[in-house]
Amino acid sequence: MTLENKRQAGRAGETTETRNARITMYSNILVALSLEHGISEQALAAARALSSEGGKITAVHVHEPPNKQIMYYMDEGVSEKSYNKAKSSLAERLRGETGVIPLLLESQSAGRAITEFANNNGIDCIVLASHRPGMKEFFLGSTAALVVRHAHCTVHVLRL
């Protein structure tokens, strides 16, 4: 009898309560949100469903400042103004979402910023959405693909 057959045989008499007790719940979840695409109720609902009792949910948006070449042609303070607007917009959109901590990161790469934050802050599950990509990204969006490849924790990808 193979190991998998033994597992299935052991689960044959299992009740729903026993099966649910086996499901790992997460205590520190990061929900990656994009202000440009709205706040995904599905991502927050998934995070709540995956969260253990008393678990922490952090909703993050990555602000991508204009690169230095573009900044040369922009007025001074534009990047700071953009960052502050993103921060207030994130807080406003999460108003009323009890138990969700808003966090704004700044980076030229959303995927790298999400992964680095998760790897350095004890995140045990990342919830993020993947758009319907073109051929360039093929199955996952570029941010989701980068996070899936490099995060040290579970990644729950929602297809929206």
DRENMAR-373522 format. One record per residue (C-alpha): residue number from 1; residue in one letter; y, x, z. Coordinates in steps of 0.02 Angstrom, whole numbers. Each point is the difference from the previous one (the first is absolute). Layout:
N
+------+------+--------+--------+--------+
: resi : resn :     yy :     xx :     zz :
+------+------+--------+--------+--------+
:  NUM :    A :      Y :      X :      Z :
...
+------+------+--------+--------+--------+
END
This chain:
160
+------+------+--------+--------+--------+
: resi : resn :     yy :     xx :     zz :
+------+------+--------+--------+--------+
:    1 :    M :      0 :      0 :      0 :
:    2 :    T :    169 :     72 :    -50 :
:    3 :    L :    143 :     17 :    122 :
:    4 :    E :     95 :   -139 :    -90 :
:    5 :    N :   -151 :   -117 :     10 :
:    6 :    K :    -11 :     34 :    187 :
:    7 :    R :    184 :    -42 :     20 :
:    8 :    Q :    -20 :   -163 :    -96 :
:    9 :    A :   -156 :    -48 :     97 :
:   10 :    G :     92 :     33 :    163 :
:   11 :    R :    144 :   -111 :    -58 :
:   12 :    A :   -110 :   -143 :    -61 :
:   13 :    G :      4 :    -90 :    169 :
:   14 :    E :    181 :     43 :     30 :
:   15 :    T :    122 :   -139 :     46 :
:   16 :    T :    177 :    -13 :    -66 :
:   17 :    E :     66 :     53 :    170 :
:   18 :    T :   -108 :    156 :     -1 :
:   19 :    R :     55 :     41 :   -178 :
:   20 :    N :    183 :    -23 :     47 :
:   21 :    A :    -22 :    113 :    151 :
:   22 :    R :    -60 :    138 :   -119 :
:   23 :    I :    159 :    -12 :   -105 :
:   24 :    T :    119 :    140 :     42 :
:   25 :    M :    171 :    -59 :     51 :
:   26 :    Y :    146 :    119 :    -16 :
:   27 :    S :    124 :     44 :    137 :
:   28 :    N :    137 :     85 :   -102 :
:   29 :    I :     30 :    -76 :   -172 :
:   30 :    L :    130 :     54 :   -128 :
:   31 :    V :     52 :   -132 :   -127 :
:   32 :    A :     83 :     76 :   -152 :
:   33 :    L :    132 :   -117 :    -70 :
:   34 :    S :    119 :     13 :   -147 :
:   35 :    L :    170 :    -81 :     17 :
:   36 :    E :     14 :     -2 :   -190 :
:   37 :    H :   -153 :   -113 :    -12 :
:   38 :    G :     36 :   -105 :    154 :
:   39 :    I :    -92 :     -2 :    165 :
:   40 :    S :   -181 :    -46 :    -28 :
:   41 :    E :    -58 :   -136 :    118 :
:   42 :    Q :   -177 :     41 :    -56 :
:   43 :    A :     14 :    180 :     60 :
:   44 :    L :     68 :    -52 :    170 :
:   45 :    A :   -135 :   -135 :     16 :
:   46 :    A :   -135 :    127 :    -43 :
:   47 :    A :     69 :    121 :    130 :
:   48 :    R :     -2 :   -135 :    133 :
:   49 :    A :   -179 :    -46 :    -45 :
:   50 :    L :    -54 :    182 :     12 :
:   51 :    S :     96 :     37 :    160 :
:   52 :    S :    -88 :     12 :    167 :
:   53 :    E :     72 :    -97 :    146 :
:   54 :    G :    157 :     92 :     52 :
:   55 :    G :     -3 :    102 :   -161 :
:   56 :    K :    160 :     74 :    -71 :
:   57 :    I :     61 :    -47 :   -175 :
:   58 :    T :    136 :    104 :    -82 :
:   59 :    A :     77 :    -61 :   -163 :
:   60 :    V :     68 :    145 :   -102 :
:   61 :    H :    109 :     10 :   -153 :
:   62 :    V :     30 :    166 :    -86 :
:   63 :    H :    179 :     26 :    -56 :
:   64 :    E :      1 :    113 :   -152 :
:   65 :    P :    173 :     79 :    -14 :
:   66 :    P :     65 :     46 :   -172 :
:   67 :    N :    -50 :    175 :    -53 :
:   68 :    K :    128 :    141 :      6 :
:   69 :    Q :     37 :     -8 :   -186 :
:   70 :    I :     53 :   -182 :     14 :
:   71 :    M :     91 :     28 :    165 :
:   72 :    Y :    116 :    122 :    -89 :
:   73 :    Y :     74 :   -147 :    -97 :
:   74 :    M :      8 :   -122 :    146 :
:   75 :    D :    136 :    -24 :    130 :
:   76 :    E :    -20 :     88 :    166 :
:   77 :    G :    -89 :   -107 :    130 :
:   78 :    V :    -95 :   -108 :   -126 :
:   79 :    S :   -169 :     61 :     61 :
:   80 :    E :     44 :    -31 :    183 :
:   81 :    K :     67 :   -173 :    -43 :
:   82 :    S :   -161 :    -39 :    -95 :
:   83 :    Y :   -106 :     58 :    148 :
:   84 :    N :     99 :   -107 :    123 :
:   85 :    K :    -14 :   -151 :   -114 :
:   86 :    A :   -189 :     24 :    -14 :
:   87 :    K :    -14 :     16 :    189 :
:   88 :    S :     96 :   -161 :     34 :
:   89 :    S :    -93 :    -91 :   -140 :
:   90 :    L :   -169 :     50 :     74 :
:   91 :    A :     54 :    -58 :    173 :
:   92 :    E :     66 :   -164 :    -71 :
:   93 :    R :   -157 :    -37 :    -99 :
:   94 :    L :   -111 :     33 :    151 :
:   95 :    R :    106 :   -107 :    117 :
:   96 :    G :   -113 :   -127 :     79 :
:   97 :    E :   -158 :    102 :    -31 :
:   98 :    T :    -52 :     22 :    181 :
:   99 :    G :    -88 :    160 :     46 :
:  100 :    V :     47 :     91 :   -162 :
:  101 :    I :    102 :    159 :     16 :
:  102 :    P :    113 :     40 :   -150 :
:  103 :    L :      6 :    182 :    -57 :
:  104 :    L :     97 :     78 :   -143 :
:  105 :    L :    -59 :    167 :    -68 :
:  106 :    E :     91 :    105 :   -128 :
:  107 :    S :    -89 :     96 :   -136 :
:  108 :    Q :     -9 :     27 :   -187 :
:  109 :    S :   -182 :    -56 :      6 :
:  110 :    A :    -48 :   -162 :     88 :
:  111 :    G :   -185 :     43 :     -3 :
:  112 :    R :     26 :    170 :     80 :
:  113 :    A :    118 :    -68 :    132 :
:  114 :    I :   -121 :   -139 :     50 :
:  115 :    T :   -149 :    119 :      5 :
:  116 :    E :     92 :    135 :    100 :
:  117 :    F :     66 :   -126 :    125 :
:  118 :    A :   -173 :    -78 :     23 :
:  119 :    N :    -87 :    169 :     16 :
:  120 :    N :    128 :     63 :    128 :
:  121 :    N :     19 :   -156 :    106 :
:  122 :    G :   -174 :    -60 :     44 :
:  123 :    I :     -4 :   -143 :   -126 :
:  124 :    D :   -178 :    -65 :    -14 :
:  125 :    C :     27 :   -122 :   -145 :
:  126 :    I :    126 :    -12 :   -142 :
:  127 :    V :     26 :   -168 :    -85 :
:  128 :    L :     88 :      4 :   -168 :
:  129 :    A :      9 :    -99 :   -160 :
:  130 :    S :    -41 :     63 :   -172 :
:  131 :    H :     89 :    -75 :   -148 :
:  132 :    R :    -88 :    -31 :   -164 :
:  133 :    P :     24 :    171 :    -79 :
:  134 :    G :     12 :     58 :   -178 :
:  135 :    M :   -120 :    127 :    -75 :
:  136 :    K :     91 :    144 :     84 :
:  137 :    E :    -61 :    -50 :    173 :
:  138 :    F :   -155 :    -91 :    -66 :
:  139 :    F :    -81 :    -87 :    150 :
:  140 :    L :    127 :     23 :    140 :
:  141 :    G :    187 :     22 :      1 :
:  142 :    S :     55 :    181 :     19 :
:  143 :    T :     56 :    -21 :    182 :
:  144 :    A :   -160 :    -89 :     51 :
:  145 :    A :   -107 :    128 :    -92 :
:  146 :    L :     86 :    146 :     87 :
:  147 :    V :    -18 :    -82 :    171 :
:  148 :    V :   -184 :    -40 :    -28 :
:  149 :    R :    -36 :    180 :    -52 :
:  150 :    H :     95 :     89 :    139 :
:  151 :    A :      7 :   -110 :    156 :
:  152 :    H :   -114 :     52 :    143 :
:  153 :    C :    -27 :   -180 :     54 :
:  154 :    T :    -61 :   -165 :    -70 :
:  155 :    V :    106 :    -69 :   -142 :
:  156 :    H :     -3 :   -186 :    -35 :
:  157 :    V :     67 :    -32 :   -176 :
:  158 :    L :     53 :   -175 :    -49 :
:  159 :    R :      2 :    -47 :   -184 :
:  160 :    L :    154 :   -108 :    -26 :
+------+------+--------+--------+--------+
END
